[in-house]
Amino acid sequence: MRFNSRQGHRPEFLLHLLSPNVSGAQLLMTIRSIAIIAALFAVLTAGAFAQSSMSIVYKYSTLNFPGAPTFNNSTSANAINNNNVVVGSYNDTANHMHGYIYSRGTYTAVNYPGAAATAALGINDNNDIVGLYLLPNASATHGFLRHNGVFTTIDFPNSTSTAATGINNAGSLVGSYFSNSPGEHGFLLKSGAFTTIDAPLLNPGDLPDTELNGINNQGWITGQVFTGDFWRGFWIVGSDFDFLEPPFSLDNTVTSSNGHGDVVGEDAGLGFISFSVESSEGSESTERFPVRIRLNECPSGINFARVIVGPCRQGSGQAFLGVPALTLNVTSPVNHSTDTNPVHVAANASGLNPVSQMQVWVNGKEIFHVSGGTLNTNITLPVGANERFVVQAVDSKGVTTKVVETITVH
């Protein structure tokens, strides 16, 4: 579960803030337009993501429940829906945990009736909230669903402790539980029926240790499993488990996914986003591990507009909200391709500010540039094998992002 002791020691991260004084409310005011841009961007590039490379730069702000301490990770942001509504938890000055919902600049506490502690862990587009609560003088947690303001306990049958961590628009719910038998298990609650979900283990002697973090509107489930002495992040599509990294890699988790098929999480102590992770999979025998773009924060949630939230900004003790400041999508040439001159180069960029220029670089030299956020032309590139090919977008405020590929040109 996201709130057990093993998940409470996440390292801090280096953060280069674009604007440290911008509030979450101010940033959220821009997300509606960003969502429109993202929808248009998706239409313009529909069907192209399977053969594209992307990069993204975020603008971060803090989220802190009013009156909560601003140290010791008091406020955590755990999930965000497609309406940009955030849920999380905070500790008050007496160190009691409460859930909260954040919408359009307003914070509202979420407390399970009679509970000593509450955490809101997931939310869908209908504002149904799931999470966990702890009763006074008890040690076992219970999951909950809040629907239309009414709380319902969610406990896996015969479990000793349960947490509900994610819910989608169809009402399918995921979480994790402990029972009297050793180990931790994930579960899916769909159409009133519980199903245990245990991720594959690397060693025959490993105990079950699966944690589920969320479920998107396409039914993808995200989580991690402790096996081989490491946490191993995964996502599930249907009955297919796909892992973020090869076996025995350093600790990694997959915390959330969105309707684009992007996933976010933590890899060796650093945040990441991977775009359209199923688009280049092909068959299971030729499956590739996804490219991970490093982020300055470790996200716990992402929505369709690619807005991210997470538990703590570097050194602030506060939760964060990240809005895409600049996103670049290169559809041609394809990474690791062999191309003949003139090479077709196609890319689009969009963000918070107008895109002023698109640039093409090869082996450290600028070859071509064009004004605006669209690049679609044939360019004669230097001939050579395994060349470093870069498309870079620059916005009106000087913010840049780039896609780096390796191509061979004849």
Secondary structure, 3 states (H helix, E strand, C coil): CCCCHHHCCCCCCCCCCCCCCCEHHHHHHHHHHHHHHHHHHHHHCCCCHHHCEEEEEEEEEEECCCCCCCCCCCEEEEEECCCCCEEEEEECCCCCEEEEEEECCEEEEECCCCCCEEEEEEECCCCCEEEEEECCCCCCEEEEEEECCEEEEECCCCCCEEEEEEECCCCCEEEEEECCCCCEEEEEEECCEEEEECCCCCCCCCCCEEEEEEECCCCCEEEEEEECCEEEEEEEECCEEEECCCCCCCCEEEEEECCCCCEEEEECCEEEEECCCCCCCCCHHHCCCCCCEEECCCCCEECCCCCEEECCCCCCCCEEEEEEEEEEEEEECCCCCEECCCEEEEEEEEECCCEEEEEEEECCEEEEEEECCEEEEEECCCCEEEEEEEEEEEECCCCEEEEEEEEEEC
